[in-house]
Amino acid sequence: MDTASHTVPAGVSRMRLGPQGEMTIGEASARSGVSAKMIRHYESIGLIEAERRANGYRTYTGQDVAVLRFIRHARELAFPLEDVRRLLELWRDRSRTAGDVKRMALAHVEALEAKSAALAAMAASLRHLAQCCAGDDRPDCPIIAELERQD
């Protein structure tokens, strides 16, 4: 594993388990709050690298858990995976500028606000259709009529 790509910023503790400071994927999952399935996925797309034991099992360190927690927090804020990849690069780069991180965050806020506006418009449209529907035993339904409409 390339240790330069797994440098943990100052202030992040290195948890150690086992004789070589290793933990299983289940232990890393429990400590990070990221499911084993997602850990495997993040490994498959190169967000994290796991060492492999001779028996093929993945092993993780406290450093890896810190990376997984970082990814989890970024995903909780709905950052797309490519942005998470860039944020990880910035996190690891002690020569980064706060301005780079702020620009990414503000661009993401704009995307979230646009998505929120689109969702609000969809909810208003569906609310209007529901108000137009009698909701009785008849088969006529403006909601179905709208869904089957040809553009």
Secondary structure, 3 states (H helix, E strand, C coil): CCHHHHCCCCCCCCCCCCCCCCECHHHHHHHHCCCHHHHHHHHHCCCCCCEECCCCCEEECHHHHHHHHHHHHHHHCCCCHHHHHHHHHHHHCCCCCHHHHHHHHHHHHHHHHHHHHHHHHHHHHHHHHHHHCCCCCCCCCHHHHHHHCCC
